[in-house]
Amino acid sequence: MDPKLIRNFSIIAHIDHGKSTLADQLLLQSGTITEREFHSQILDDLEIEKERGITVKARSVTIDYKKDGQTYELNLIDTPGHVDFHYEVNRSLAACEGALLLIDAFQGVQAQTVANAYAAIEVDLEIVPVVNKIDLQVIRVEEVLEEVENILGLDASEALRVSAKTGLNVDTVFDAIISKIPPPSGSPDKPLKALVFDSKFDKYRGVVTYVRMVDGVIRKGDNIRFMRENVNSEVIEIGQFRPGLVPCKELGPGQVGYVLTGVKELSRITVGDTVTMANNPAEAPLPGYQKPKQMVFCGMYPLDATGFESLRDELQKLSLNDSSFSFQPETSDALGFGFRCGFLGMLHMEIVQQRLEREQDMDLIQTAPNVTYEILTKSGKTMVIDNPQDVPDPSQIDEFREPIAKVSFIVPAENVGTIMQLSQDRRGIYKNTEFLGPTRAQVVYELPLSEIVYDMYDKLKSVTRGYGTMDYEIIGYTAADLVKMDILVKGEQVDALSTIVHRSTADRRGRALVKRLKTEINKHQFEIAIQAAIGGKIIARETISAFRKNVTAKCYGGDISRKRKLLEKQKEGKKRMKQFGAVEIPQKAFLSVLEANRDD
Ligand SMILES: Nc1nc2c(ncn2[C@@H]2O[C@H](COP(=O)(O)OP(=O)(O)OP(=O)(O)O)[C@@H](O)[C@H]2O)c(=O)[nH]1
């Protein structure tokens, strides 16, 4: 394939601005998919993505497009739009020469439009602004284009105006891809160099490695090497995404496709690695990617001990296709054997948890999530803390550090004050405000990650009536006055309820938490004290009074069937309970920490 006829591009956008719809429309208009397939959102094939309407895992597809008697090979690399999946965006961009920057004609430039555009500018991609949804009743295209110029510093004079939904003007998108985005360079005669930009585990074929060719040619039977992992393997099959896996004879410079090898474990194929020939290797690998870093952790426990092995199997299966999710066995006095799971962010956590519950039909107890902390001990050691239970005794701590994020909000001008107040209340450090036009502004704060991951997004949406957006990146760790807060139920500490809080908010959080727990834990036949403590000191207390529970008391006379129904209902309610000493604690109580933060 002549590289001059190849174009490699991504579509980048804020969530919901229509990226998947445009991708599908490009596939439809080029004849890659049928009308029927178009209506079922072909690129988002995971069930959860369909249900929640978000793209989680990057996909890629090759489109043949005829123009002026030539057939061009257009490689679209799909990217997810949500903050949690930044690293997926960056890895996709490195495989492209250009990007379509898609912007909703009414909503205009939003927080992730900015973040994604900057990522593309950083790697020197040619950016084509595309205003989408021009079929809507109310649009403000001119203002949106002004925002593109003011905020992103891009030339918007030749921006395209399309409707991905109806297909209006989508032909101009093909023209722009061919005329504006540069073809890849590279030589078939140089030693093989191909970038691994994704990989996934397929039940039938094993590990499918996604590659973007740079130099050289790859064919079936070649003996290749993954340079960073230093793994050699024979090529069993190569092919392209059309959009299913379709084998081909060879892949040359600039092309995008897949390689099947004898490698069985996904963990041995690192995204960002370089593929070369084992007997004629390239001198140096391509610049790689940073590994994704888990920033949010929580415990997951089977409801009863027999579920441990099957939970392990399920977690393993999930991690086969999601290398950004991690899990390790842990034990809790209260919950028994379970796993500590790490996620990129809260959305990522929710998605994994839902997949477990839905696809595997598992009953789980999940503890409240926490971010990753660092502790410098008196002996000079730096500990990474993923679990509040691992915090050492305060006498051994020299410095307690928390992750800090640079958060950028884009909000209606009248909400700037509220956002500043919200950030200030959460220990934010003000950076700057920039007006994007008469009605909207960008406000930047540095905020502790723990103060934003749980509910900042919801709060932002509610104070701006849905018009505000935010994006964040972790910029490092700083020392803070943090303490571990324990919860005692009937005098005994429940380890899975411990949290790390800032000392200045400890009293308030402690009170909110015990109050919440009081509503979550049912009355028992004895009185139950619920206390919050720091070190040995009790900072808050609530009491659940004793109650003799007799659900059948309501059933007068001998209505047996009704009585049985009630008993069954009670049994059902017990399903998600964990016995702790004499007290039954329901699943929801373990998430109280999270809820109490939100009540705050
Ligand atoms: N009216 C109108 N609606 C559109 C258009 N393009 C997309 N939409 C709608 O906007 C919503 C979001 O579109 P998606 O294509 O799922 O958005 P996305 O950017 O891929 O979203 P993520 O994958 O979650 O990042 C869907 O309900 C689409 O039907 C358009 O041109 N006009």
The ligand as an ORCA input file, in Angstrom:
! r2SCAN-3c Opt
* xyz 0 1
  N     -29.385     15.960     16.859
  C     -28.210     15.351     16.748
  N     -27.833     14.471     17.689
  C     -26.636     13.870     17.550
  C     -25.770     14.133     16.463
  N     -24.668     13.399     16.615
  C     -24.821     12.684     17.757
  N     -26.007     12.959     18.327
  C     -26.569     12.403     19.558
  O     -25.751     12.777     20.655
  C     -25.669     11.728     21.601
  C     -24.221     11.365     21.860
  O     -23.646     10.835     20.681
  P     -22.467      9.778     20.709
  O     -22.054      9.567     19.302
  O     -22.830      8.601     21.519
  O     -21.406     10.639     21.512
  P     -19.902     10.317     21.843
  O     -19.168     11.598     21.714
  O     -19.450      9.159     21.047
  O     -20.015      9.947     23.335
  P     -18.928      9.108     24.147
  O     -18.641      7.877     23.350
  O     -19.646      8.776     25.389
  O     -17.769      9.996     24.328
  C     -26.472     10.571     21.043
  O     -27.735     10.598     21.626
  C     -26.541     10.882     19.556
  O     -27.683     10.351     18.943
  C     -26.215     15.083     15.480
  O     -25.557     15.390     14.498
  N     -27.434     15.644     15.692
*
